[in-house]
């Protein structure tokens, strides 16, 4: 459910979700007559939900939350399931979310664990905060999107030349409509006006301006592509780059709003005293609200710039994969900045989320380390994986059922050491010290 993959509806094959089975037809069935569990392994059904349907339910839940329990976002994605069946399975998921987090692979009722409870709770809480904020604005309970002390804590929240609080509210509404982290869908929805506002805020050219500049270049003598009915690849690259920048702006803007929502909720829950209106009372710096100064601390962090696809190396697949892994590192570190500060100030929920981010970073470090080792040894990454697997079998054999290469398998293990330290430990002794310093930098 990361940001870089959440625009895709599902990684499963589209034909499988609609496959007819004994529970696929909508009938007036008695929900109480459905067996709790039947089958084993991939054939396991829980209240009639097979593995594909359970995965689709969880993906929909992570994008839209429970909303008002009308399941309007679930019924189109769970073909053949009635509202009563979805309600019954959702109640079971709620019971599982209330259980204490442990290392067991099963819930108390014997159902195998198929979701990360802590990440699911954090996502549901963030979606709930967005829904409550939008509802409060629409019902007229509040007149400003955020109180003044948050504007004081986050100066960039005030807005820019074009992007104001109205666009922030539109962004929150678009997230409820299209789903959490579906930035491309939000950008492609031209009816909400977010794309145009972000384009003007970033001072990016319009599509017509790109076409007109392309036409002006063609008048200088190159008319072959126009005669053949082909588009200029340069203008297409510029247009895609414009789209990419707008999507990235929307993503970063929402995460800023999410930090404000979390801080506002923490202030309300802890009953931290804050002035009613910092802007009108003009409080000096010594009388700031008793909340951590996140903005000042975040400004001290180094700026991370992802590698653009246009400047990525055009060598082997491994070289292009390194740039992708570096961008993934930047995203994980950027999204972990505020949780790290919250964890530093004693927020246990933030510590749990930070541990998950460290697991993701550890997985990326392992991939980078494997590619670098294969480059030094003159082997391919696949051969390197086979060598690592054979060495692990000879040194410390483990249960193959616990050896899962995906980063999601790390959820059952307790938080480990710093992933950077772990990555260094896995490096062979042939790596030179100066090379290691260059990698760390």
N, C-alpha and C positions, 0 to 999 in steps of 0.2 A: 504493500500500500504506500510505497514511496512516491514522492512527487513526480519523479521522472518516468514512472510507469503507470500512474493512476489515470492517465487520460485514456488508456485502453479499457474497454468494458470488461474483458476477461481474456485470460491467456488460453482458455479452453477452446476446443473446436466448436464452431457455431452449430454444427449439426447435432452435437451430442446433447445439448440442452433441451432440444425438442423431441428427443427420441421417446417413442411411446413405450410405456411399460404398464405394469399392473396398477400404478397409482397416477398415471399421466392424464386420464380423462377427468374432466370436471363433472362430478356426479354429486347427487345429494347423499353423500356418505356420512355415516355417523363418525365424527372425529374420535369419539371415545373408543370406538371399535378398532382403531388403528393400533397395531402392535408397537410397543415402545422401541424395541430393537429386534431386528431379524437379519440373518446373514452374517458373514464374517469378511474381514479384509475390505477389498474394494466393493464387494457386494453388500456391505453393511447398509441398512436403512434405519433411520431414526425417525419415528413417526411418519414413515413413508417417504422421507427425504433421502435420496441416494447421495453419493459423494459429490457429484457434480452440482446437484441442487443445494447441498449444504454450503459448498464453496460459493455459489452464486448468491445465496442469502447473506453470507458474511461479507462479500464484496459490496453488495448493495447497502448493508448496514454501515459499513465503514465510509460510505459516500454520503448517505442521506440521514443516518441515524434512525431513531424510532419515529421521529416527527410526531404526529398526533395519533399514531397507531391506526391509521386508516389503510396502511399498506399499499397505497396507490403506486409507489415506486417499486414495489416488490412483485405485484401480480403480473405486470408485463414481462418481467425477467424470469419468473418461475412459472413457465407454461404448464398448464394442467393442474395447478394448485389453487384451491379455493382460499378465500379470505380466512375461513375458519381453520384450515390446515396451517396456513402461515402464522396465524395467531397462536395456535397450539405450539408450534415449533419455536416461535419467538419467546414464549413464556419459558420454555426449557433453556434457551440461550440466556435469558435474564437470570435464571437460577444458577447457571454455570458462572456467570459474571460475579455473582455474590459470594462464591466460594473463595476461601483463602488460597493465595498463590503458593504452590508447592512444586516439587520436582517430579511428582507423579505424572505418568502419561495418560492418566484417566481421571475423570471426575468422580465424585462420590457415588454417583448412580451407575458407574461403569461405562459411560460413554467416552470414547477416546477424545483426547484434547486435540482440537483442530484450529484453535485461535490463540493468539497471545493476549491474555487477559488484560495486562497492564496497558498495552498499546491500544486495545479496543476501548478501554475505559477512558483513556486520555482523548481519543478521537471523539467519542460520544460526548464527552464534556465540552470539547471545543465547539462541536456542532450545536450543542444545546445553548451555549453562550451566544452564538451567532443568532440563533432563532429567537432567543429572549430579547436581544438588542433590537432586532428588526421589528419584533412585535411591539416593543415599547415605543419605538418611533412611530409606527403606523397607528397605534392607539392613542397617541398624544400624551403618553405618560411622561415622556421626556422631550425636550425641545432641541437639545444638543446631543450629537452622537456620543461624545465623550465629555466627562467633566473637565473643568479647567486644570486641575492638578495633573491630569494625564497629558494635557497639551504642554504643561510646564516641564514634565518629565521627558516627553518625546517631542522635541521641537519640529522634527520632520513630519509629525502628524498634522500640523497646521495646514499643510498643502502647499502647492506651488503656483505656477502661473495659471494653469487651467484646472488641475486636479484639486478639488476641494472636498469638504465633508459630504457633499451631495454624491460625489462619485464613490466615496468610501461606502456610503449606504447602498448604492447601486451594486457595488462589488459584493457586499454581504448578501444582498438579495439574489444575485446571480449564483453565488455559491450554493444557496439553498435550492435554487432551481436546477442547476446542472450537476451538483454534487461536489464534495470536498476534493480539492486539488485537481479538478478537471479544468486546468487553466486554458488549454487550447479550445475547449468547448465554450468557455466564457468569452474568450477573445473572438471566436467565430460568430457569436451571437451579436449581430450588428444592431438589433433592436434596443439593447440596453445602453448604447452609447459609450460603453467602456473603451472599446477599441479606439474610437476617434479621440476621446479625451486623453488616453494614454499616448497616442501618436502626437497630438499637439503638445502634450507636456514634455515629451522627449524630443520635440522638434524634428520629427522624421518626415520624409517626403510621402506624399500620397501615391496611390497606384497610377493616377493620371499623370502626375509629375514624372514618374519613372518612365512611363510610356512616351511622354513628350520629349524627354531628354534622349530616349532611344531613337525617336524619329528625327531629331536634330542631328544625331550622329550619322543616320543613314543618308541624309541629304548631302553629306560630304563625299559620297561616292560609293558606299557599300550598300547595295540594294539587293544582294543575292538572297539574303535570308528572308526579306519581305516578299520577293517574287515567289519563293518556294513555300510561303505561308508558315514559316517557322518563327518562333519567338527568339529574341536575343537572350542567350544564356546569361549574359552579364546583368541584364535587367531583372531576370528571374532570381539570380543570386541576391541582388539588392533587395528585392521584394521579400524573399524568404528571410533575409537578415532582419528586415523591418519587423516581420511577424515574430521572429525569435526574440527580438528586443522587447516587443510589447508584451509577449507572454511572460518573459522574465520579469518585467516591471510589475505585471499583475501579481505574479507569485510573491515577489518581495513585498509588495504593498499589503497583500493580505496577511502575510506573516507578521508585519508590523502591527496590523489591526489585532491580530490574535494575541500578540504580547500585551497590548493594551487591555484587551478583554480579560486576560488572565490576571493582570495586575489589579484591575478594577475589582474583579471577583475576590482576590486575596485581601484587598483593603476592606471590602464589605464583610467578608467572613471573619477576619481577625478584628474587626471594629477599630481599625486604625484611625485615629482622629486626623482629619485633613480640613483645611479651610474650605469654606463653601465656594468661594470664587477667587482664585489667585489673581486673575486678570484684573478684576475690578478693584480689589483691595491693594494690589501692587505690593505684595509681600517681598521683603528683601531676601537675599539668598540665605541668610541665617535662620529664617523662619520657614524653611521649606517643609513640605509634608514629611512625616516620619516614615518614608518608604525609601528603599534602596535606589541610589542614583544609577540606574542601569544605562541610561543614555551616555553618561560621561565615561563609564567603564567600557561600553561597546565601542566608543570612538577611539579608545586606546588600542584596540585589537587591530592587527594588520589586515589590510584589504586583500581579499582573495579574488583573483580574476580568472574565471574559467577560460580554457583554450577554445577558441572558435573553430568550427569545422572548416572554415575557409583557410585557416593557417595551420591546421593539423598536418603532420607529416604524411606524405603519400607513399610511404614505404610498405613494409609488410603489414600483415593484419595485426601482429603483435605491437608494432609501433603505434598504429592508430588506436589500439585498445588501451595503451598506456595513457594517451590523452583523455580518453573516455573515463578511465579510472581516476585520473587526477581531478577531472570535473566532478566526479562523484564524491571525492574527498572534500572538495570545496563546499559542496552542498551540505554534506553531513556536518562539517565543522561550522558552517554558517548557521544552520538550524539548531546547533547545539550550544550556541553562545548564551542565549538567555536561560535555557535549562541549567547550564553550568553555574551561572550566577545564582539562580534560585537554589540550586543544591548547595552552593557555598554558604548561603544564608539560612540553611536548615530545612529546606522544603523537601520532604521525603518523597513526595510524588514526582518532583523534578529529578530526584536522584534515580528513581526507577526508570524514567524515560531517558536519562543520560546514559544509564547502563546499556540500554538497547542501542543508542547511537554509537557507543563504543564498540559494541559487537559488530555493527555494520562497518565501522571504520577498520576494525580488525580484519574483517573478511576482505576488504579492498586492499589492505596492506599485504595480505597473503597472496592475492592475485598479482600485485605489482612485484613482490619479492620473487614469485615463481617465474614471471616473465624475465626479470633481470638475471636470475640464475641460469635460465635457459639460454639467454644471450651470451653470457660468459662461457658456459660450457659447450656452446655450439649445438645445443639440442633444441627441439621444439617444446612448447609448453606441455603438449600431451605426453611426450617422453619424460619430461620432468615430473609430471604427476605420477606416471607409472613407477619412476624411480623412488619417489617419496613414498608411494604406497608399499613398494616392496621392502624399503628400509624400515617402515613402521611395522610390517608384519614380522620381520626378523628380530627387531629390538623389543617392541612392546606390543604383542598381539592384543587386539581388542575385539569386542563383540561387533561383528559387521552390521548388526541391526542399529548400532549407535553411531556408525560412521556415515553421516549424511553430508555431502559436500555443500549443500546450500546453506546460506547464512541463517535461514529460518530455523535450522536444527539447533542452533545455539541457544534457543530460548529456554531449553530445559536445564541448562548449565548455569550455575551461579556466576555472578560477576567475577571476572578474572583480572589479571594484572593489566597494566597499561598496554594497549594493543601495539603501540609503537615499540615498546620494549620487547614484546613477544615477537614482533616482526624481525627485530634485530637479532634475537636469539636464533631464529630459524635460518639466518643467512649463513652460508658456508664460510669457513675461515679464510677462503681465498680472496674475499672482498677486501680491498684496501681501505685504510682509514679515511683517506681523502675522498674516495668514491662514496663512502657511507655518509660523510658530511654533506656531499653534494645532493644525495638523495634526500636527506632529512630537510635540507633547506628548501 
